Amino acid sequence: GKRLLLVEDEYAIAADLACVFEDAGAEVVGPVASVEDALELVAEEGDRLDGALLDINLRNERVYPVADALAAKGVPF
């Protein structure tokens, strides 16, 4: 019953992780493959997220702004 944000730019990895989380009973928000898209979801859904899984390197861009936004909302990642 947990809502988890999934941020991963490799399609196969994102699909596999989403299946694993959904099979365990989680609702996956995303997956998203860019910092920009992840920040939009954190802004829209952040108060309803229970956690997040972040790929640190998204198309040669670091995911740190997303981590900062999640931390500001108290969402573990």
N, C-alpha and C positions, 0 to 999 in steps of 0.2 A: 503493500500500500504506500510505499514511499515514491516521491516524485524526484527523479534524478535528471539533471542536465548532462548531456553527453556532447562533448566538444572534441571532435576527431576528424581530420581531413583525409584519412585513408578510408575509402568507401568500404572495403571488405572488413577492415577492423571495426569500423563504426557499426556495420550491420551485425557482425558477430557479437559485439558487446551489447548492442540493443537487445538481441535475442536472449542473451544470458540474463540480463537484468529483468526483462519481461517474464522469462520463465521462472524467475525467483519472486515474481509478484510485484515488481516495481513498474511505475509508469515512467517511460522515458520521454523527456522533453528534448526535442531535437531528433537525431543528432544534427549538429551544425559543424561547418567546416572552416569558418573564418572568425577572426576576432570580432569583426563588425557585427556579424549575425549573432554571435554569442552574447555580446553586450546588449543587443536589442532584446534577446530573450531574458537576460538577467533583469533588465529594466521592467519588462512586462510581467515576468513570472517569478522574480526573485523572492517575493514574500511567500510564495507557495512552494518553493523548492526545499527538499530535505537534504540535498547534497549534489555534488557535481563530480564528474570525472573529466579531467582536462588533459589533452595532449599538449605538451609544452611548446612544440614547434608546429605551427599551422602555416604551411606554404611559405616557409622562411620568415614568418612573423611570430614573435614570442607571445604567449597567451597571458602574460603578466597583467595587462589591464583587466582581463576577465577575472583573474584571481583577486585583484584588488576590489572589483565591484562585488564579488561574492563575499569577500571578507567584510566589506562594509555593511552587508545585509545579514551577516552572521551565518552564512551558508557554508558548511564544511565542504572541502574539496580535496 
